[in-house]
Amino acid sequence: MDEVLAQAGRVIVGQRYMLERLLIGLVTGGHVLLEGVPGLAKTLTVKTLARTLDASFHRIQFTPDLLPADLVGTTIYNQATSSFTVRQGPVFANVILADEINRAPAKVQSALLEAMQERQVTIGDTSFPLPRPFFVMATQNPVEQEGTYPLPEAQVDRFMLMVKVGYPTREEERAIMDRMAGGPVPEVSPVIRPDRIEQVQKVVDGIYVDPRVKDYVVNLVFATREPENAGLRDLADYIEYGASPRASIFLLRAAKAHAFLRRRGFVTPEDVKAVGLDVLRHRVIATYEAEAESVTPERIVQRIFERVEVP
């Protein structure tokens, strides 16, 4: 993983937080949704990370006229053999970049999200398993909403992490200018194979988690559903729906990956806190009252982490 970060750092200036969150998704088998304004190197970061992996990679540009068959594939009639043959779509790859996922209609989004969940695609009457590992990194633009199809909450829940990508610092922006405006973009080399990634995923699965840390994860998730019982009565009117059980699973797995990237074989409450906002921000649905008072899901999650007792 250090070699992957080093190779990605030859192209990407800064954005260490985004790179680490993508690695957390990679070593846990979870999918990542990146949200940020145009020009923050979301697509470049994903493409660069994919090049560091000796694996198949496809970039799919989501557009309003995209069809599910353009994504998963279709059956084609072969006149020579008088039979139908299957032509697989670009979703059959180890790493998928779903660029501007909110520009495609619901049918296409559902086709991708089904593949993410089931790790298989049905074309005609036959189901085809997707390559292993299978990892989806999607991007969406929060600014330009005209001509977009926002992902429903139930579909966004399939993503392990939702990462908000911010602007670079003044020094990073100067470095970006020097690197990108002064000649060709540096090349990166593959440093890890798909089978090696699966080995890393098994190591991450085996990282030790104390029962008290597991209880802490459950307490955090239940605080989003029953804030009154967690001493957060002031948040009760702001939460329409809390996080699903998938949040508990993803929060624990992401905390394991965070510990792994810090070279530890055990999870601490700080690991849970470090990934908690990215795991929960898109799973807490705010009420109309919260929107009227400008109380965002991020602020709700932050209040929960401030108030829930740490073991």
Stockholm file with secondary structure:
# STOCKHOLM 1.0

chainA/1-311         MDEVLAQAGRVIVGQRYMLERLLIGLVTGGHVLLEGVPGLAKTLTVKTLARTLDASFHRIQFTPDLLPADLVGTTIYNQATSSFTVRQGPVFANVILADEINRAPAKVQSALLEAMQERQVTIGDTSFPLPRPFFVMATQNPVEQEGTYPLPEAQVDRFMLMVKVGYPTREEERAIMDRMAGGPVPEVSPVIRPDRIEQVQKVVDGIYVDPRVKDYVVNLVFATREPENAGLRDLADYIEYGASPRASIFLLRAAKAHAFLRRRGFVTPEDVKAVGLDVLRHRVIATYEAEAESVTPERIVQRIFERVEVP
#=GR chainA/1-311 SS CHHHHHHHHTTCCSCHHHHHHHHHHHHHTCCEEEECCTTSSHHHHHHHHHHTBSSCEEEEECCTTCCHHHHHEEEEEETTTTEEEEEECTTCSSEEEEETGGGSCHHHHHHHHHHHHHSEEEETTEEEECCSSCEEEEEECSSCCTTCCCCCHHHHTTCSEEEECCCCCHHHHHHHHHHHSSSSCCCCCCCBCHHHHHHHHHHHHTCBCCHHHHHHHHHHHHHHHCGGGGTCGGGGGGEEECCCHHHHHHHHHHHHHHHHHTTCSBCCHHHHHHHHHHHHTTTCEECHHHHHTTCCHHHHHHHHHHHSCCC
#=GC SS_cons         CHHHHHHHHTTCCSCHHHHHHHHHHHHHTCCEEEECCTTSSHHHHHHHHHHTBSSCEEEEECCTTCCHHHHHEEEEEETTTTEEEEEECTTCSSEEEEETGGGSCHHHHHHHHHHHHHSEEEETTEEEECCSSCEEEEEECSSCCTTCCCCCHHHHTTCSEEEECCCCCHHHHHHHHHHHSSSSCCCCCCCBCHHHHHHHHHHHHTCBCCHHHHHHHHHHHHHHHCGGGGTCGGGGGGEEECCCHHHHHHHHHHHHHHHHHTTCSBCCHHHHHHHHHHHHTTTCEECHHHHHTTCCHHHHHHHHHHHSCCC
//
